[in-house]
Amino acid sequence: MDQELELRARHLGECLRARGWLLASAESCTGGWIAEAVTAIAGSSEWFDRGFVTYSNRAKQEMLGVSAQTLAQHGAVSLPVVREMIAGALAHSAADLAVAVSGIAGPSGGTPDKPVGMVCLAWGSRAGAVETSTQQFVGDREAVRRQTVLFALETLAAYCTSATR
């Protein structure tokens, strides 16, 4: 694993372990890369519960309970969808904290409203509010996916650090 991903995953793990929290991921465009990054850390079973790779809309609906109406109205790459992915990840796991990502990694699939590199993310805990962000990453497919994973790990660590118990 690359050094930057490893450092961010370790930092997140330290925070989760200190709080006694478990993490779940709900991933679309990253295809499980967040889960891979955290499980590459020895001892991560103490703080990582599970990952959901919900690449298709059907998987988002079946595994996480994302509504067909939300998908039809907003599209898979949208803040309402990642919010529902968070709710589903928390409902279908023992996790205290969850992250969800859905985006357009490219090289095709972009539109003027949703260009290649656009990624919607959400993160939140059972006890706190869900936060969201839309990012515009640059580069090829791998670069967009890697930047998404880095952003997710960094954001989760910041959330974990600042969250009230």
N, C-alpha and C positions, 0 to 999 in steps of 0.2 A: 504494500500500500504506500501511496506517496506520503511524504513526511508531513505536509500541511494537513492532510486529512487525518492522519494518525494523531497529531497534536490536538486538533480540535475535538476528535472523538474521545481522546483521553481526558481532556478538560471537562467535557460534558459528563463523562462517566464519573469523574471525581465529585462533581456537584450532585449528580443523582444519588450516588452512594452515600454522600454526607447527609442528604435529606431522607434517605430510605425510600426513594421513589423508583418506580419502574417506567420505562419508556416504551411506546408503541409508535410505529411509523405506518403511514398510509401513503403509498407511492404510486404515481402514474408514470410521468416522463423519466424518472430516475430508475425505474425498473428494479427497485430493491437495493440501490447503491447506498442509501442511508443505512439500511439494516446491515449491509455488508461492511460498511465502514465501522460501525459500532461493534459488530461481532468479531471483527479482526482484533479487537482489544481483549487480551486474556483477562478472564474474570468478568466479562460483560454480562454473563448470565445472572449476576447479582443485580443488574440494573436495566437490562433490556428484556422485555416480555415477549414481543412478537412484532412482525412486520406483515403488512398486507400489500401485495403488489396487485393493484387494481388498474390495469392498463386499459381495459375496455370499459365502456359505459355499463355494460351488463355486469361486469365484475364489481364496479362501484356500487351498483344497485344491490346485487346479491350478497356481497361480503360486508358492505358498510351501510347499507340502507339509504344510499343517496336516492332521492326521489326522481322518477322519470320526468316529472314536471320541471324540477330545477334544472335538470340536464337539457331538456328541450328549450326552456326559456333562456338560459344563460350560457349553455355550452359547457363542455367538460373543463375547459380552461377558464375558470371564473372563481371569484371569491365565494359566492354562495355554495358552489360545489365543494371547495376545499373545507368550508365551514362544516358542511354535512359529513364530509369524510372524517373530520376530527371527531364529531359526535359519534359516528359509527365505530371508529377505532377505540374510543374510550368505552363505548357500550359493549364491544365484543372482545375486551381484553381486561387484564388486571392492572393496566397501566395507570399511573397517576398523571403522566404528561404524554402528549401525543403531538405528532407533526404530520401534516399532509401537504403533498405537492402535486400539481398538475400543470403541464406546460407544453409548449411547442418547441421541441428540441431541433427540428429541422432534419435535413435541409429543405424539405417541402412542408406543406401544411399550413403555412402562414397566410394571413389575410391582412388587409390594411388595418382592420380593427384589432387583430391579434397576430402580430408579426412573429416570425421565427425568433426565438430567444425569450419570448414572454412566458413567465412562470408565475403562477399564483401559489402562494404558500399560506398555511395557517398553522398555528401552534397554540396549545392551551392545556390547562390542567383541569382535573375534576373540580377543584376548588376555585379556580379563577376564570376570568373571561378569556374567550378565544380571541387571539390577535391575528391579523392578516396582513399580507403585503403582496403587491404585484411588482415583480422585478423584470427588467429587460436586460438579459445577458447577451454577450456577443461571442462570436466564434462559431466553430463547427459544432456538430451534434455532441461530441464528447465534451467539448469545452462548456457548452451550455449546461449539460448534465452535471459536470464536475462543479461548476460555479453554484449550481442549485444545492448540491450536497454540502459544499462549504458554507454557504449562506445559512442553510438549515441547521447545521451543527453549531455554528456561531450564535444564531438566534436562540436556539434551545438552551445553550449554556447561559446566555444573558438572562433569559426568562427564569431559568432555574435559580440563578444567583440572586435575582431581584424579587422573586415571588415570596409572598408572606406565607408562613407555615400554616 
